[in-house]
Amino acid sequence: MADSGAALRLCALLSVAVLLGVRAETACQLVRAAFQAVQPGAKWMPESPGAGHDLQVCVPKVPTCCSRKMEEKYQATARSSMEQLLQSASMELKFLIIQNAAVFQEAFEMVVRHARNYTNAMFRNSYRNMAAKAFKFVGEFFTDISLYILGSDINVNDMINEFFDSLFPLVYPHLINPGFPDPSLEMTECLRLARRDLKVFGNFPKVMMTQVSKSLQVTRVFLQALNLGIEVVNTTDHLKFSKDCGRALLKMWYCPHCQDLMMAKPCAGFCNVVLQGCLASVVEIDSYWREYIRSLEGLAKGMRGIYDMEHVLLNLFSLIQDSIMYMQKNAEKLAVTIGKLCGHSQQRQYRSAWYPEDLSIDKRVTRAAHVDHEETLSSKRRELIAKLRMHSSFYSSLPEYVCSHSSVVQNNTLCWNGQEIVERFSRQAMRNGAKSQLNSHEAKVKGPEPVISQIIDKLKHINQLLKGMAIARRRSLDKPEDEDGGESGDCDDEDDCAGDSSGNGGLRVKNQLRFLAELAYDLDTDDIPSNKQLLNHQSKEVSAIRNSGSLNAVPNLFSAVLTVLIHLLVK
């Protein structure tokens, strides 16, 4: 009997040993299978639980199925998962800004093309004999406008002066001295130099400078702000997380695996602590991002009147024609002065100031389809701002987004706290921001990353620009209309350039284009080549060419003598 009892005890011990071996093998088998999904083909996974002395983050209280290599791989996976969650969070916002930046840039270029076509149509219909030559100056002028909108350093006043300097030598022999041969290079330069001092076009060039500069400055800053928005989101999308953050993410998402707790989920409170630490520097962007959206909204609201490039550019043709008619009105006095100044004493013929040659208003210029208010650039700006406001808390809500889109236990019960499964997580979630996270051991923060500091500086700069534009606009609204260019810019009564003085009211067109729909304007397409790949650096080349190519400029002595003669003649 004694022998049989001993035999039974031996069998029992052997059975327990077998069961423990099977259990141990089963315990790590699930861990190995889960890790194979992360690292297919890995051969260096423990087959049974061990002490885990080499582990640095998932330090176990009980035997573990993880090795140091597994821990490192899990940490890399945690970083990758975090980046994917951030990109998922920003996807809608980034698409909104990228799409609108592209759409508005194309829309602004479309406005420039139509403004050029209106101007060419005006020359073709009202000044047919000189239209072909005028197309060249018109094309260069609107190319400069496009370059400026895209960020070139072209001076608006310089581009308008260049346009009128080139226009006067063309207009003078056709309208003041019809039938007279084209002026020589010397005569052309004389006319160019005389144009500004004699104010042959009245105050219209100044009016154009006021309106075009104000509208284009606002347009350019608007595009710059959208492009910066894209840069901000892209930067935070691809942020490199600190080592402490990587370790905290590993502890939250994958350390339970090492203890065969495959179904364990992090406590929501624990996730908030970890994510607020990891994203503390990103959350620092929040106040500047909110200010960015408010400032952009203020700018967008002010883009009307002379601050609306659509309104200004689509009516430039009218200002240009008014300026030519002003010159014709003063034709006799101007011809005498130019004759003395530039050395031509031929008998001159004068045309009526109010009837340009070959005047025939082409109704195709003015035939614009009904424009629905909802389809204009102004309405698209309002729509964009409304959608951006929905993302004003984007950066402050990032930790909450990541936690809500990863598997966590929202009620903080029976969940993983970074060390074990607990009945209830009790740690208070830290406040947002890097400063409030300095004492959190889950993800130590040393302050904003350099790349985040750079983004904040850029946001500060664009916010100042946006606010500066809004302040300038408010100040201009406090001025009398004739001081700020209103409809007629800085025009005085004696300049005879108010309103529709040219009588070309029939040529005025709607100053809002149908947006993102088939344009119904029946315009002729000019054969003037336009550069559709406008790069910022080209502006310097354009300026250099124009500064050097001055039509065999007359020596400085001649310029000085010319200026003296002008003042004598004016007196």
Salt bridges, closest charged atoms under 4 A:
GLU72 OE2 - ARG68 NE 3.33
GLU92 OE2 - HIS391 NE2 3.93
GLU106 OE2 - ARG113 NH2 3.11
GLU140 OE2 - LYS136 NZ 2.92
GLU140 OE1 - ARG546 NH2 3.51
ASP144 OD2 - ARG546 NH1 2.50
GLU162 OE1 - ARG192 NH2 3.47
ASP165 OD1 - ARG195 NH2 2.78
ASP165 OD2 - ARG196 NH2 2.71
ASP182 OD2 - LYS133 NZ 2.65
GLU189 OE1 - ARG192 NE 3.81
GLU231 OE2 - LYS458 NZ 2.41
ASP237 OD2 - LYS94 NZ 2.79
ASP286 OD2 - ARG290 NE 2.93
GLU291 OE2 - LYS467 NZ 2.45
GLU297 OE2 - LYS301 NZ 3.48
GLU297 OE2 - ARG389 NH1 2.73
ASP362 OD2 - ARG364 NH2 2.73
ASP372 OD1 - HIS370 NE2 3.27
ASP372 OD2 - ARG514 NH1 3.89
GLU375 OE1 - ARG514 NH1 2.41
GLU383 OE1 - LYS380 NZ 3.43
GLU383 OE2 - LYS387 NZ 3.25
GLU420 OE1 - LYS61 NZ 3.97
GLU442 OE2 - HIS441 NE2 2.65
ASP484 OD1 - LYS214 NZ 3.38
GLU487 OE2 - HIS311 NE2 3.94
ASP496 OD2 - LYS329 NZ 2.29
ASP500 OD1 - ARG508 NE 2.38
ASP522 OD2 - ARG367 NH2 2.37
ASP524 OD2 - ARG124 NH1 3.82
ASP524 OD1 - ARG364 NH1 3.10
ASP526 OD1 - ARG124 NH2 2.44
